[in-house]
Structures are given as structure tokens and as C-alpha cells.
């Protein structure tokens, strides 16, 4: 499945989607100094310990967060890896860390796996191994529901889009010929869109679906989406082959029995797992 999915990712996807589903920051996934890097984690080690230790942010809603800021750790990624751990017959224990330190924590052996919407990129594949993807997302144009002028990225030529200047969606909007209204993020983009001050905004599907779950509205819609897909997966140290194989088998079982779809529907109102 991973090989099939990766075959559709071109250079544009790496640029446009690579940072869209990769945690709260812009860490590229460079490994720590090899003299301090942990070796591969085996399935037997996990089963002997009875625990799989999971690195995650804990501040990245809706994937890994504390409800109300102080409640128990929850989120889409948290529930998926917890279900996977159950299939492996072990408990999931979470080690919360900032995004810019999460790969270094894996390298140092602080945890066995990262569950934090890490997108699969060529650069990361050089340094880490991945499970099969458990999240699939595209880039989307969002417009007001009554907009009939924009149905493709070509239609953005001469239109105004609200984009964060530090986001790769800004680059895609520029490439599409749009005029840019600078904003701080998604919330401001939607406000300007609903006020009629911009024609559209570009972001990823997960952001749109999460917004519709938490702030349901029929005032906006998805007008078009990219052909390329961004794939997120659990991240392991190189060589953790039998553990990854067991995780992939667990994911396949959870997909087949509907568990992944159920968790996805809870957070996104749609199945984003395939």
C-alpha cells in the first residue's frame, strides 16, 4: 500500500503538501548525531515490555491534544495508535514533546514510534521507516457555497485568496495566478471568505473537515482539490522491520473491521484513512 501511494507523489506534492500534515512545526526529520542514535526497535522488545512508547505533541488538535487544555490526552492519532497497540497486545504510553524535538526523541530512543501526522517525504524516507499510511489528504480550494466561478485551480487566475505567507499553500495560490491577501492562518481565512473580502482560500482537506466538525456551516464548500495526496504514517527508526510489519497488519485489521473509519468519522465526519 505504501509503495502504491508513494508512486503518485510528484515534486509538486512534496513542495505543496509536505508540510501540510506534519505536525505543528517545520522539522524536516533530520536524524540526530549517529553516535547517539538508538538502534531499531523489535516487536519482541515491545511485547516483552508490554508497552509501546509513543512520541506525540499533545498540542496539535485534532490529532494529539488535551481537551480543554488540561484533560486527558486524546485525538485522532492518539486513538489510532492506541487501537494498534491493542492489536499488538500491549499498552500505548505517550511521551509528549515539541514538534521540533520529536525526531531527535525517536533517534535517542525516548520512544518507539512517532504518532503525530508525520507526512511521508523522500527526505524522511532516507532517515526513517514508516508504517502504511493511516491518513490521506489533498489540497483543496474553499469558496463560499454560492460561488460558481471557481471550480479548478486555473480559475484562481486573477482571483483573491487568503493565505498565510509562511505556508506552502501560499506558493500554490501564487502559482495558480491568484492575488494574495495575507492572513495568520485558517481561522482568519474563513472569516475573510465568509465576509466576501476574498474569493477563496487554499488549505488541506483535514483542516476543512475539522472545521466543519467543530464549526459546522453551509456557507462554505470545497470547490476543487489537488490530484496529489499527502500521506501520513507512524514513524520508526531504520531497521524496525518486524515491528512495522506487525503495525501494518494491525492497521489492515482495523481498516477491515471499520475501526479506522469509525475513529475518522468521529474527528472529521469522513473517512480520511484511505
N, C-alpha and C positions, 0 to 999 in steps of 0.2 A: 504493500500500500504506500509506504514512504517513497519508494522509488518511482511509482507511478505518479504520485502527486508532485514530486520534485521535477519531473520531466516537463511540467507545464510552466515552471517558473523561469522567466526570462530576465534579462538585465533590468527591464523596467520594473518588474515586480520587486527585485531586490532593492532598487532605489526607492520605489514608491511605497511598498508595503513592509519593507524590512523592519522599520521601527514602529509600525503602527500597532503591532501586537507583541510587544517585547518588554513589558514591564513599565515601570514609572519613569525610567530614565533612558539614557542613550548608551549604556555599556555595550561594547561590541562583542564581548565574550572572549577577550584575550586571556590566555592561561597565565597563572601565576608562575613565578620562577620554578623551573623544573626541579630544583633541589629541595623545594618544599611541597611539591605536588603529591597528593595522595595517589595510590595506585587504584586499579579497578576494583569495584565492589562486586562480590559474587552473591548469587542467590542463596547459597548455603550460609554465608555470613549473616544475611538478613534473617533467614529462618532460625538460625541458632540464637540470634539476639531477640527474636520475636518482635522486632521493631524496624521500620524503615524511617530514617530521619529525613525530613523534607525541608529544603530551603525555600522560603517564600517571603514576600514583602510584608504582608499584613496591613498594608495601607493602599491597596490597589483594587478599588471597587470596580466591578462586581466579582472580581476573580479571587481576591485574597484580602479580607478586611475584617474589622471588628464592628459589628452592628452598633450604631450609636457612638462609636469610637472607643467604647470600653467593654463591650460584650465579648462573648466567645468568638474565637477566630472562625470565620465562615467564608463562603464564596464558591464560585463555580469550580475553580481549580482545586480548592480545598476539598470539596465534596467528591470530585472525580478521583483524586489521588487517594482519598480515604476509602473509596469503593474498591480501587485497585489493590490497596493494602489488604482489604478484607479477602479478596480473591486469592492473595498470596498467603493468607493465614497469619498475617502479622498486624501489628498496630502501626498507625501513622503518627509520628511525633513531629511537631513543626518547630523549626528554628527560624525565627523572624529576623530579617536583615534588610538593610537598604539595598536598592537595586544595584547601585554602583559597586557593591561589595559581594554580590550574590555569586558570581562566578569564582571569585577568589575563595569564597567559603567552600564551594564544591571542590576546588583544587586542593584545599588544605584538609579535606576530609571532615569538615564540620557537619556535613550532611551527605546523604547517599544520592539524592536526586533533587533537582530544582523543579518545582511546580509553580510557575509564575508567568504563564503566557509567553514563554520564550519562543520566538519565531525561528524557524529553520532557515539559515542562510549559509552560503558557501563558506564564508569566513568561519562561522561557528562549527561547521562540519569538519574543518581542519583540526579543531581542538577538542571537540566533544562528540559523544554519541547520543543519538536521540531515539526515543520510542516512536511508534507510529503516531501520526498527528491525532490529537483529540479535539482540535478546534480548527475550523476552516473559515476564512473571512475574505471578503473582497473589498475594494474601494467603491464607494457609492457617491453619486450626486444626490443631494437632498434639496428639494424645492418645496414651495407651497403647493398644496393639493390641487389648486386651480390652475397651476402653471402648465400650459400645453406647448410652450415654445422650446423647452429643453427636454430632449429625450435621448441625448447622446453627449459624449464629451466634445464632439465637434460643435455642438450647439452652444457651448460656453464662449465661443469666439465673440468678443465684444460685450459679454455679459459681466456682471459684477458678482464675485464670490467672496464670502467672508472666510478668511484663513489665518491661522497663526503663522507668523513669518518664520518660526523655527521648525515648523512641521514639513514633512515631505509632501503632504497634500498641497501645500503652497506651491511647490515645484510643479506638481501635476496640473494645478489650476493655471499656472503661467504657461506651461507647455500647450495647454488647451486654448490659449488666447484670451483668457479671462482677465478682467481688471480686478485687482485685489483690494479688498477692504480689510485692513489689519485688525485682528482680534487676539484676545489672550487664549481663547480655547472654544470648545464646543458650545458651552452654555451661552456665550456671547454671540456666537454664530447663529444659533437658533433664534435668539431674541431679535437680532437684526433681520433675519429671514422673515419671521412672523410679522414684524413691523413694516415689511415691504421695502426696507432700505437696501437690501441686496437681492439678487436673483436666485442665488444658490449657495451651497457650501459643499465641500468635498470632505469626507471622512471615511471611516471604515464601518462595515456592516454592524459589528458588535457594538460600537458606540451608539449607533442609531437604535438598535434593538433594545439596548439597556435603557436608553432614554424613554422609549415607548413603554417599557415596563414600569419605570418609576414616575414618568410624567406623561401618561397616555394622552395623545392628541390626534385628531384627524386633520389638523391644519397643515401638516407637512407629509411628504411622501418621498420614497426613493424613486428617482426619475431615470437613473441609469447606473450600471455597475461595470467595473473592470472585468476583463476576461481572466486576468491573472488572480491567483489565490495566494493568500498568506496563510501558512501552516504553522501552528504552534504545537509543541510536543514536550514531553518530560525530557530533561537533560541529565546526562550521566558522564562520568569520567570515561575516557577512552578504554576500551577493553572489557567493559562490564557486560559482556555478551549474553551470558546465561540469565542474568537479572533482567536485561532488556527484553530477551525472548519471553520470559515469564510475564513481564509487564504487558507486552504486546498481546500475549494470549489472554491475559485478564481483560484488556481493553476490548478485544474481539468478543469475549463473552458478555461483557457489559453492554456492548453495542447490540449484540444479538438479542439479549433479553429485554432491551428497551431502557436499561438504567441510564445510559448516557443521554438518550433523548429526553428522559424524564428530568434529569438534572438541568439540561439545557433549557427545556421549556420553563422551568422554574425561574431561571435568571434572565432569559431572553425572549420567552414567548415563541420560540422557534428552535428547531434542531440545527445547531451550528457545529455538530461534531463530525459531519461527513459531507 
